[in-house]
């Protein structure tokens, strides 16, 4: 679909963006939320300020080989065993949007608005439908900021978490989050 004539395409700025996963585990008898982060995210949003309900979100790509937690051993296990993101074929987690719902008819600079983006999330080569709850703020005619979140079950992607002696249990659910800044292409 071609963008409308008044439409602007905004590119995600990795240096001002972050993708996170959060998962709960019991480590040495203590509840812990493990957070993995990366700023290596790319994607674009196309919106016509005069018709925001027709906005389009392009493919979002996250370099999973850069996901970093607070523990180097865990990072290695994620890259080598869990997400296998050290392998070229699994390096990227990809979200391919298929539908957007709840977009407003009009937006105002500085005023956040919320909507949902549904699409296929591909991890380890397996695509599963996922819906992200999003909030976006048009900062100016050349910048958008936003955040989104979704909860997934890692087993749905064929991901297994190896048993480690100090870890008594890991939650079945993973919270995925994105905070982003997107700049209009000049």
N, C-alpha and C positions, 0 to 999 in steps of 0.2 A: 504494500500500500504506500503510495507516494504521499509525503506530508503536504498539507494545504499550503497555499502560497504565503500566508502570514506566519507559518509555523517556524519555530526555532528548534534547533537540535542542540541539546546540552550533553556534554561529555563528562562522565564521572572523573574527578580529579583525585588520583590515588593518594597524593600527599596530604589531602584534607579529608580522607575517607578511611573507614575501618570496617572490616567484616569480622564478626566474632562467632564462636560457638561456646555455649555454656552447658556443662554436664555435671551432674552431682555424682560424687563417689564417696565411699567411706575409706579413708586413708589412715592406717594405723589407729583405727578405732574412732577417728574424728570425721564428722561430716565436712566435706569440702566441695566447693564449686570450682571445677576446673574451667578456666577461660583460655581459649586459644584465639589469637588475633593475627590479622595481616592487613596491610594497606594496599596490597597488590590486587586491586579490583578494577575492572574496566566495564564500561557499558554506556548506553546513551538513552536519553529521554527526548522525545519530540513532542512539542506542545505548541498550539496556537493560542496565545493569550486571549484572543477574542472567542475561542471555542475550546476551553480546557477539557470539556467532556470527551473530546476526540483525541486526547493524548495517547501516545504510544510509548511503550517501554521496549527497548531492544534487548538482545541477549546480554546477560550479566555474567562475567567470567571472573573467577577467583583463583589465584595461584595458591593451591593448597600446600605446595611444597614450602611455602613461607609461613604457614600457620605456626605460631610460637606460643608456648605456655610458660609457666614459671619454673619448668623443670626440663633440663636438657635430655635426660633419659626418656621422659614422656614424649618430648619432641621427636626423638629418634624413633620411638615406637610408633608414633602417629605416621611419620613419613615412610617407615620401612614395613610396618606390619598392618596398621589399622586402615589408613587411607591409601597406603602405598603410593603417596604423592611424589616420592622420589623417582618413580617410573614415569617416563614421558606420557604414556597412554592414560595415566590417572592424575597427572599434574594439576589439571584444572577441574574445578567444580563449576558447572554451567547451569544457569537458570534461564530457560527459554520461555518468556511469557506467552500465554495463550489467550488470556482474557483480563480485562480491567473492569471493576465494578465500583460504583459509588462515587465517581468523579463529579465534581460540582459543575454547574452551568457557568459560573463565573468565579474568578479569583481576584484577590486584591494583594498588592505588594505588601509583604510583611505579615500577611494573615495565613496561618497554617490551615491545611485541609487534609482530610483523611479519606482513604479509599483502600481497596484490596486489589492485589495483583496475583492471579493464579497462573501457574505455568508448570513446566516439567523441570524438575531439579535432577541433574545427573551427577551422581557420585559413584566412583568405581565402575563407570560404564553403564550403570543402571539408572533409568529415568523414572521418577515417581512424581505424580501431581502434588503440588504444594501451593498453599495460599499464604501470602505475606500480607500482614496488616501494615499499611504505610501511612506516614504523615509527612507531607512536603510543604515547605514554605518558599514562595517566590520572593527571594531577597531583593532582587532587582530584575530588570529585563535581561540581564546577562548571567544571573546566578540563581540556582536553586539549592536549598539544603533539605535534607530529609533523613528519615529513619524508618526502619521496618523490622518486623520480626515474624517468625514462624516457629512452630514446634514440630519436629519430625521424630520418628522412631528409627534409630540407626539400623536396626535389623531389616527394615523395609528395603534398604539399599544393599543388603548382603554383607553389611559390615559386622565383624565380630571383634570384640575387645578381649584380648588375651588375658588369662588369669595371671595376676601378679601377687606374690605372697603378702605384700603390705596392703593390698587393696581388697577389702572385704566385699565390696559390691559397687556396681555402677548402675545408675538410673537407665531405664530403657529409652527415655526421651532426651532429646538434645534441643536446646533453644538456639536458633540461628538469628543473628542480628546484623543489621547494616546501618551505619551512619555515613552519610555522604554529602559531598558538595559537588555540584555539577555546574560547569561553565558553558555558556553558549559558544558554539563554534564561531570563530570570526572569519 
